[in-house]
């Protein structure tokens, strides 16, 4: 990391991100140990929600890892970590319904999801190149490379910005479905909300970090031009 005017802010957000990750792990673990009253596994809830939304063709797979759950828009599969796939916990219901929420977004062609998919590969490459261009621009005194790096950092911020409504909407769909179908009751509903809120905070932290990094590199670029 190159030190700039916002380096301290980046460090603060980094620490905050670690705390958020710890909060997510604690919340997920807590509700992962609470069996839901319907005794349904994440796989069963995902299958039910997919079928009821006209997505019977989408398979639900178990994948290794912890919190490795995701929807694959290329292969059209809902992938749940083994714990969420097999265990009838409140956390499993919340996470499974969230991933199916992404599948529903894909079905209705949610603009933000479509845009994120189109930009994912080029912006990912840009995120990897940006620090290298920034370093080269600073040490070689090449303002063109420096500002190109700034533009790529801005692309990273754009990706995080687009991700926020996609994730929030998937959680909204998940909670609405679980509550409307009576799959969570009483404190289980609040538990599912807590799990999804904790997960959402990680995306907010990612956006904040990208914003701080962009401000930092902007400050570096301006100082190099002075």
C-alpha positions in Angstrom: 0.0 0.0 0.0 1.3 3.5 -0.9 0.8 6.0 1.9 -1.4 8.9 1.0 -3.7 11.4 2.7 -6.4 8.8 3.5 -4.1 6.0 4.6 -5.3 6.3 8.2 -8.9 6.1 7.1 -8.1 2.9 5.2 -6.6 1.4 8.3 -9.7 2.4 10.4 -12.0 0.8 7.8 -9.8 -2.3 7.7 -10.1 -2.7 11.4 -13.8 -2.1 11.2 -14.0 -4.8 8.5 -12.3 -7.3 10.8 -14.8 -6.5 13.5 -17.7 -6.9 11.1 -16.3 -10.3 10.0 -16.1 -11.4 13.6 -19.7 -10.2 14.2 -20.8 -12.2 11.1 -19.1 -15.3 12.3 -20.5 -15.0 15.7 -24.1 -14.3 14.5 -23.9 -17.1 11.9 -22.5 -19.6 14.5 -25.1 -18.6 17.1 -28.1 -19.2 14.7 -26.4 -22.1 13.1 -26.7 -23.9 16.3 -30.5 -23.2 16.6 -32.7 -25.7 14.9 -35.6 -24.2 13.0 -39.1 -25.2 14.1 -39.9 -26.6 10.6 -36.8 -28.9 10.8 -35.9 -28.0 7.2 -32.3 -28.0 5.9 -31.0 -25.2 3.7 -31.1 -27.6 0.7 -34.8 -28.3 1.3 -35.7 -24.6 1.7 -33.7 -23.7 -1.4 -35.5 -26.4 -3.4 -38.9 -25.3 -2.2 -38.3 -21.7 -2.9 -36.8 -22.4 -6.4 -39.8 -24.7 -7.3 -42.3 -22.1 -6.2 -40.7 -19.4 -8.3 -40.6 -21.5 -11.5 -37.0 -22.4 -11.2 -37.3 -26.2 -10.9 -34.5 -26.6 -13.4 -31.9 -25.0 -11.1 -30.0 -27.6 -9.0 -29.0 -27.1 -5.4 -25.4 -28.3 -4.7 -23.3 -28.8 -1.6 -19.9 -27.2 -1.8 -17.0 -27.4 0.6 -16.0 -24.5 2.9 -17.5 -22.3 5.5 -19.8 -19.5 4.3 -18.9 -20.5 0.7 -22.6 -20.2 -0.3 -23.2 -18.6 -3.7 -25.4 -18.5 -6.8 -23.6 -19.2 -10.0 -25.3 -17.2 -12.8 -23.2 -18.9 -15.5 -24.0 -22.5 -14.6 -27.4 -21.6 -13.1 -26.8 -23.4 -9.8 -27.4 -22.6 -6.1 -24.4 -23.7 -4.1 -24.6 -24.1 -0.4 -21.8 -24.8 2.1 -22.1 -28.3 3.5 -23.3 -27.1 6.9 -26.1 -25.0 5.4 -27.0 -27.8 2.9 -27.4 -30.5 5.5 -28.3 -28.8 8.8 -31.8 -27.6 9.7 -30.7 -24.4 11.4 -32.0 -20.9 11.3 -28.8 -19.7 9.6 -29.1 -22.3 6.9 -32.7 -21.1 6.1 -31.6 -17.5 5.8 -28.5 -18.2 3.7 -30.3 -20.6 1.4 -33.2 -18.2 0.8 -30.7 -15.4 0.1 -28.9 -17.4 -2.6 -32.2 -18.3 -4.2 -33.0 -14.6 -4.1 -30.1 -14.2 -6.5 -31.5 -16.9 -8.8 -34.9 -15.0 -8.8 -33.0 -11.8 -9.7 -31.4 -13.6 -12.6 -34.8 -14.9 -13.8 -36.4 -11.4 -13.8 -33.1 -9.9 -15.2 -32.6 -7.4 -12.4 -30.7 -4.5 -14.0 -28.1 -4.2 -11.3 -27.4 -8.0 -11.3 -27.1 -8.0 -15.1 -24.8 -5.0 -15.0 -22.6 -6.5 -12.3 -22.3 -9.7 -14.4 -21.3 -7.7 -17.5 -18.7 -5.7 -15.6 -17.3 -8.5 -13.3 -14.5 -9.7 -15.5 -13.1 -6.4 -16.8 -13.4 -4.8 -13.4 -11.8 -7.7 -11.7 -8.8 -7.4 -14.1 -8.8 -3.7 -13.4 -8.7 -4.2 -9.6 -5.6 -6.4 -10.0 -3.8 -4.0 -12.3 -4.7 -0.8 -10.4 -2.1 -1.1 -7.6 0.7 -2.0 -10.1 -0.1 1.0 -12.3 -0.2 3.3 -9.3 3.2 2.1 -8.2 4.6 2.4 -11.6 3.2 5.9 -12.0 4.7 7.1 -8.7 8.1 5.6 -9.0 8.6 6.3 -12.8 6.9 9.7 -12.5 4.5 8.9 -15.3 1.3 10.8 -14.6 -0.5 8.8 -17.4 -0.1 5.5 -15.6 -0.9 7.1 -12.3 -4.3 8.4 -13.5 -5.0 5.2 -15.3 -4.6 3.5 -11.9 -7.0 6.0 -10.4 -9.6 5.2 -13.0 -9.3 1.5 -12.3 -9.7 2.1 -8.6 -12.9 4.0 -9.5 -14.0 0.9 -11.4 -13.6 -1.1 -8.2 -15.7 1.4 -6.3 -18.4 1.1 -9.1 -18.4 -2.7 -8.7 -19.0 -2.4 -4.9 -21.6 0.2 -5.4 -23.6 -2.0 -7.9 -23.2 -5.0 -5.5 -25.0 -3.3 -2.6 -28.5 -3.2 -4.1 -28.1 -6.7 -5.5 -27.3 -8.1 -2.0 -29.9 -6.0 -0.2 -32.6 -7.1 -2.6 -31.7 -10.8 -2.3 -31.9 -10.5 1.5 -35.3 -8.7 1.2 -36.6 -11.5 -1.0 -35.3 -14.1 1.4 -36.9 -12.6 4.5 -40.2 -12.0 2.7 -40.4 -15.6 1.5 -39.4 -17.2 4.8 -42.0 -15.1 6.7 -44.8 -15.4 4.1 -44.5 -19.2 4.0 -44.2 -19.4 7.8 -40.8 -21.1 7.6 -39.5 -19.0 10.5 -41.5 -18.2 13.6 -41.0 -15.8 16.5 -37.4 -15.3 17.3 -36.4 -17.4 14.3 -37.5 -14.5 12.1 -35.3 -12.1 14.0 -32.5 -14.6 13.9 -32.7 -14.9 10.1 -32.8 -11.1 9.8 -29.7 -10.8 12.1 -27.7 -13.3 9.9 -28.6 -11.5 6.7 -27.9 -8.0 8.2 -24.5 -9.2 9.4 -23.7 -10.5 6.0 -24.9 -7.2 4.4 -22.5 -5.2 6.6 -19.6 -7.0 5.0 -20.6 -5.5 1.6 -21.1 -2.1 3.1 -17.5 -2.4 4.6 -16.2 -3.4 1.2 -17.8 -0.3 -0.4 -16.3 1.9 2.3 -12.9 0.4 1.8 -13.1 0.9 -2.0 -14.2 4.5 -1.5 -11.3 5.2 1.0 -8.8 3.6 -1.4 -10.1 5.8 -4.3 -9.8 9.0 -2.2 -6.3 7.9 -1.2 -5.1 7.4 -4.7 -6.7 10.6 -5.8 -4.7 12.4 -3.2 -1.5 10.7 -4.3 -2.2 11.6 -7.9 -2.9 15.2 -7.1 0.2 15.5 -5.0 2.4 14.1 -7.8 1.0 16.8 -10.2 1.9 19.6 -7.8 
